[in-house]
């Protein structure tokens, strides 16, 4: 396992006097005030001890109520279970540890969230990467040839990190059907589910395989959605037997998600984030416009990232371009951190609009020169 390439860029940025940071996947809005007040109240009430492994009852009840409204799942039941996890990364790790024996396989798209390939070394399994260039769409047609008798799961991340890709409802249904036919668990990583823009929504919602049935494992979180990434709270819901096995592993690893943060997030689903999502969509439009005519950027329909190709005419890799950008005090992440290729870079527009516009102008200048 290599150290995170994202952290390396952060270290370089720390040496700059005035960096324009377009690298970090940290929302730039404040945690909603009701949640901050609730966290303060939890601390003052000394709710600092362990919770039960599965999570506190009020938060689980709030999650189930939200899932029933959003995707039609009613739980808990004989078939469905839910566990509060230490962030979505905690949920993904628990799932991989519960599913994979040495030699088992899990499929993920390339480009990928940086944790996905590491789930192989962490479990003794093998993560098989599915090439999705140039449009970054993880389709059933691309996935099916990679399925073997050792394939246990497919990870779908939509909206995606690092590309901002949102699959259509039809594309998702094709994946659901494929996984059912080939007896492969579909793990849907929906950490950015609320950050789905108008051109990615269908019937006003972000498409999700969970609406097609209860046989997938749904993983979502609070950190990106509500700007509280450091609180480390997510949740996983799906087949009860699998969730129970994940809970066993959590007992001996994470123990529980941070208790004060669990109490603070009980009311999270009542917060209206639509103005923030609209602002991020406006920033997305700025990004797409900035690179129009100079390079290829598949239009992101969610999250707050763009995966930008370094123009081949420049004759440099993604890493070399990023080094040039850092010389101009602009921080972006080399594409090879998220991919087997080194032809792109990831840009995050979760930053101040003035910084974003300044950084985009410099990046366009570097591409045009």
QUIFEN-V509986 format. One record per residue. RES is the residue in three letters. OMEGA is omega in whole degrees, 0 to 359 (999 if undefined). BURIAL is b if it has 16 or more other C-alpha atoms within 10 Angstrom, else e. D_CENTER is the distance of its C-alpha to the mean C-alpha in Angstrom with 2 decimals. Layout:
RES|OMEGA|BURIAL|D_CENTER ; RES|OMEGA|BURIAL|D_CENTER
//
This chain:
UNK|177|e|20.20 ; UNK|172|e|19.99 ; UNK|183|e|19.09 ; UNK|176|e|15.89 ; UNK|177|b|16.75 ; UNK|181|b|14.73 ; UNK|179|e|17.14 ; UNK|178|e|20.02 ; UNK|177|b|19.43 ; UNK|180|b|19.31 ; UNK|177|e|22.61 ; UNK|181|e|24.13 ; UNK|181|b|23.21 ; UNK|181|e|24.98 ; UNK|182|e|28.16 ; UNK|181|e|28.10 ; UNK|183|e|30.15 ; UNK|182|e|28.20 ; UNK|170|b|24.87 ; UNK|192|b|22.93 ; UNK|175|b|19.42 ; UNK|187|b|16.97 ; UNK|194|b|14.82 ; UNK|177|b|12.90 ; UNK|181|b|9.48 ; UNK|179|b|11.50 ; UNK|185|b|12.54 ; UNK|176|e|16.26 ; UNK|180|e|17.61 ; UNK|172|e|19.39 ; UNK|180|b|18.39 ; UNK|186|e|20.43 ; UNK|179|e|23.95 ; UNK|180|e|24.42 ; UNK|177|b|21.62 ; UNK|178|b|23.14 ; UNK|180|e|26.51 ; UNK|177|b|25.41 ; UNK|177|b|24.08 ; UNK|179|e|27.41 ; UNK|180|e|29.32 ; UNK|178|b|27.66 ; UNK|180|b|28.67 ; UNK|178|e|32.17 ; UNK|177|e|32.57 ; UNK|176|e|31.80 ; UNK|189|b|29.04 ; UNK|181|e|28.09 ; UNK|176|e|28.84 ; UNK|165|e|26.92 ; UNK|171|b|25.64 ; UNK|186|e|25.97 ; UNK|185|b|23.35 ; UNK|183|b|21.86 ; UNK|183|b|21.49 ; UNK|184|b|24.02 ; UNK|181|e|25.62 ; UNK|179|e|25.13 ; UNK|177|b|21.33 ; UNK|178|b|21.28 ; UNK|179|e|23.70 ; UNK|179|b|21.61 ; UNK|180|b|18.55 ; UNK|179|b|20.95 ; UNK|179|b|22.54 ; UNK|181|b|19.33 ; UNK|178|b|18.40 ; UNK|179|e|21.98 ; UNK|190|e|21.89 ; UNK|185|e|18.63 ; UNK|176|b|18.82 ; UNK|177|b|22.28 ; UNK|175|b|21.64 ; UNK|181|b|24.45 ; UNK|358|b|24.31 ; UNK|181|e|25.00 ; UNK|177|e|27.28 ; UNK|183|e|28.78 ; UNK|187|e|25.95 ; UNK|175|b|22.87 ; UNK|180|b|21.60 ; UNK|177|b|18.96 ; UNK|174|b|18.12 ; UNK|187|b|16.68 ; UNK|176|b|14.70 ; UNK|184|b|14.23 ; UNK|177|b|10.65 ; UNK|177|b|7.97 ; UNK|175|b|8.89 ; UNK|179|b|12.34 ; UNK|179|b|11.86 ; UNK|179|b|10.66 ; UNK|178|b|13.61 ; UNK|180|b|15.98 ; UNK|181|b|15.35 ; UNK|180|b|16.02 ; UNK|180|b|19.02 ; UNK|188|b|20.38 ; UNK|194|b|20.16 ; UNK|166|b|21.08 ; UNK|177|b|24.60 ; UNK|180|e|25.77 ; UNK|177|e|25.80 ; UNK|185|b|23.40 ; UNK|175|b|20.75 ; UNK|183|b|17.14 ; UNK|175|b|15.98 ; UNK|180|b|12.79 ; UNK|172|b|12.68 ; UNK|10|b|13.81 ; UNK|188|b|12.24 ; UNK|166|b|9.46 ; UNK|193|b|6.83 ; UNK|180|b|9.77 ; UNK|192|e|9.97 ; UNK|181|b|10.59 ; UNK|182|b|14.09 ; UNK|178|b|15.07 ; UNK|174|b|14.97 ; UNK|178|b|18.20 ; UNK|181|e|20.20 ; UNK|186|e|19.12 ; UNK|188|b|20.54 ; UNK|176|b|23.16 ; UNK|182|b|21.43 ; UNK|176|b|20.45 ; UNK|181|b|17.25 ; UNK|185|b|18.50 ; UNK|181|b|16.73 ; UNK|181|b|17.28 ; UNK|180|b|18.20 ; UNK|178|b|16.81 ; UNK|2|e|18.68 ; UNK|187|e|19.89 ; UNK|175|e|17.96 ; UNK|180|b|14.62 ; UNK|181|b|15.04 ; UNK|186|b|14.64 ; UNK|178|b|17.93 ; UNK|180|b|20.18 ; UNK|180|e|22.83 ; UNK|185|e|20.88 ; UNK|191|b|19.64 ; UNK|180|e|22.99 ; UNK|183|e|25.02 ; UNK|183|e|22.75 ; UNK|177|b|23.30 ; UNK|178|e|26.02 ; UNK|179|e|27.77 ; UNK|183|e|25.49 ; UNK|179|b|22.18 ; UNK|188|b|20.71 ; UNK|172|b|17.20 ; UNK|176|b|14.87 ; UNK|174|b|11.06 ; UNK|177|b|9.72 ; UNK|183|b|6.29 ; UNK|357|b|7.71 ; UNK|192|b|7.24 ; UNK|165|b|5.87 ; UNK|28|b|5.31 ; UNK|194|b|8.27 ; UNK|185|b|10.25 ; UNK|181|b|9.40 ; UNK|173|b|10.97 ; UNK|178|b|11.64 ; UNK|177|b|13.87 ; UNK|177|b|17.13 ; UNK|180|b|18.48 ; UNK|178|e|20.98 ; UNK|180|b|18.63 ; UNK|179|b|16.71 ; UNK|176|b|20.12 ; UNK|178|e|21.23 ; UNK|178|b|18.48 ; UNK|180|b|19.40 ; UNK|179|e|23.02 ; UNK|182|b|22.57 ; UNK|177|b|20.94 ; UNK|182|e|23.75 ; UNK|185|e|26.42 ; UNK|177|e|25.37 ; UNK|178|e|24.53 ; UNK|178|b|20.99 ; UNK|174|b|18.39 ; UNK|175|b|15.40 ; UNK|182|b|12.26 ; UNK|181|b|9.89 ; UNK|187|b|6.29 ; UNK|181|b|6.28 ; UNK|181|b|4.61 ; UNK|188|b|5.75 ; UNK|180|b|8.80 ; UNK|179|b|11.34 ; UNK|178|b|10.49 ; UNK|188|b|12.16 ; UNK|186|b|15.34 ; UNK|183|b|18.78 ; UNK|175|e|18.82 ; UNK|184|b|15.76 ; UNK|172|b|17.11 ; UNK|186|e|19.73 ; UNK|175|e|22.24 ; UNK|183|e|20.43 ; UNK|176|e|17.17 ; UNK|180|b|13.88 ; UNK|180|b|14.81 ; UNK|176|b|13.76 ; UNK|180|b|15.48 ; UNK|180|b|16.22 ; UNK|180|e|18.88 ; UNK|180|e|20.68 ; UNK|186|e|21.49 ; UNK|185|b|20.83 ; UNK|176|b|20.49 ; UNK|172|b|16.72 ; UNK|182|b|14.62 ; UNK|179|b|12.25 ; UNK|178|b|9.58 ; UNK|182|b|8.57 ; UNK|180|b|8.97 ; UNK|190|b|11.24 ; UNK|180|b|10.37 ; UNK|187|b|8.43 ; UNK|185|b|10.42 ; UNK|175|b|13.67 ; UNK|185|b|13.53 ; UNK|185|b|14.28 ; UNK|181|b|11.78 ; UNK|178|e|14.92 ; UNK|173|b|15.92 ; UNK|177|b|13.57 ; UNK|173|b|13.52 ; UNK|176|b|11.41 ; UNK|177|b|13.04 ; UNK|179|b|13.56 ; UNK|181|b|16.14 ; UNK|184|b|18.04 ; UNK|189|b|21.15 ; UNK|183|b|23.20 ; UNK|179|e|24.51 ; UNK|181|b|21.16 ; UNK|177|b|20.02 ; UNK|178|b|23.41 ; UNK|177|e|23.01 ; UNK|179|b|19.67 ; UNK|177|b|21.66 ; UNK|181|e|24.39 ; UNK|179|b|22.24 ; UNK|179|b|20.76 ; UNK|186|e|24.42 ; UNK|181|e|25.12 ; UNK|182|e|22.04 ; UNK|185|e|20.05 ; UNK|176|b|22.91 ; UNK|172|b|21.02 ; UNK|182|b|18.36 ; UNK|189|b|20.05 ; UNK|180|b|22.80 ; UNK|180|b|23.47 ; UNK|176|b|19.89 ; UNK|179|b|20.04 ; UNK|183|b|23.23 ; UNK|188|b|21.93 ; UNK|181|b|19.09 ; UNK|181|b|21.48 ; UNK|187|e|22.05 ; UNK|186|b|18.54 ; UNK|178|e|18.52 ; UNK|181|e|21.72 ; UNK|179|e|20.29 ; UNK|181|e|20.34 ; UNK|184|e|17.59 ; UNK|178|e|18.89 ; UNK|180|e|20.66 ; UNK|179|e|17.61 ; UNK|178|b|15.68 ; UNK|178|e|18.96 ; UNK|179|e|19.20 ; UNK|176|b|15.85 ; UNK|177|b|17.11 ; UNK|179|e|20.31 ; UNK|176|b|18.72 ; UNK|180|b|16.98 ; UNK|176|e|20.53 ; UNK|181|b|21.90 ; UNK|182|b|19.70 ; UNK|181|b|20.70 ; UNK|183|e|24.29 ; UNK|183|b|24.47 ; UNK|180|b|23.99 ; UNK|177|e|26.08 ; UNK|181|e|28.94 ; UNK|179|e|27.89 ; UNK|182|b|24.93 ; UNK|174|b|22.48 ; UNK|173|b|19.17 ; UNK|190|b|17.80 ; UNK|177|b|17.28 ; UNK|178|b|13.70 ; UNK|179|b|13.65 ; UNK|186|b|10.54 ; UNK|176|b|7.93 ; UNK|180|b|10.20 ; UNK|167|b|10.54 ; UNK|178|b|13.30 ; UNK|195|b|14.15 ; UNK|178|b|17.87 ; UNK|170|b|20.64 ; UNK|184|b|23.40 ; UNK|181|b|26.54 ; UNK|182|e|28.44 ; UNK|180|e|31.65 ; UNK|178|e|30.74 ; UNK|179|e|31.08 ; UNK|178|e|28.43 ; UNK|175|b|25.20 ; UNK|180|b|21.86 ; UNK|179|b|22.63 ; UNK|178|e|26.06 ; UNK|179|b|24.89 ; UNK|178|b|22.50 ; UNK|176|b|25.56 ; UNK|180|e|27.60 ; UNK|180|b|25.15 ; UNK|176|b|25.23 ; UNK|177|e|29.02 ; UNK|177|b|28.69 ; UNK|176|b|26.48 ; UNK|182|b|23.29 ; UNK|170|b|20.22 ; UNK|187|b|17.62 ; UNK|178|b|15.91 ; UNK|181|b|17.69 ; UNK|182|b|16.15 ; UNK|174|b|17.45 ; UNK|185|b|14.87 ; UNK|191|b|12.35 ; UNK|171|b|15.19 ; UNK|179|e|18.71 ; UNK|177|b|20.00 ; UNK|185|b|20.83 ; UNK|187|b|21.45 ; UNK|167|b|18.70 ; UNK|177|b|16.95 ; UNK|177|b|13.72 ; UNK|175|b|14.58 ; UNK|177|b|12.86 ; UNK|172|b|14.93 ; UNK|182|b|13.97 ; UNK|181|b|17.51 ; UNK|182|e|21.06 ; UNK|180|e|22.35 ; UNK|176|e|25.38 ; UNK|180|b|23.49 ; UNK|183|b|21.27 ; UNK|178|b|24.46 ; UNK|180|e|26.28 ; UNK|179|b|23.64 ; UNK|179|b|23.37 ; UNK|180|e|27.17 ; UNK|181|e|27.36 ; UNK|178|b|24.87 ; UNK|179|b|26.81 ; UNK|179|e|30.02 ; UNK|179|e|28.97 ; UNK|185|b|28.23 ; UNK|186|e|31.49 ; UNK|999|e|33.74
//
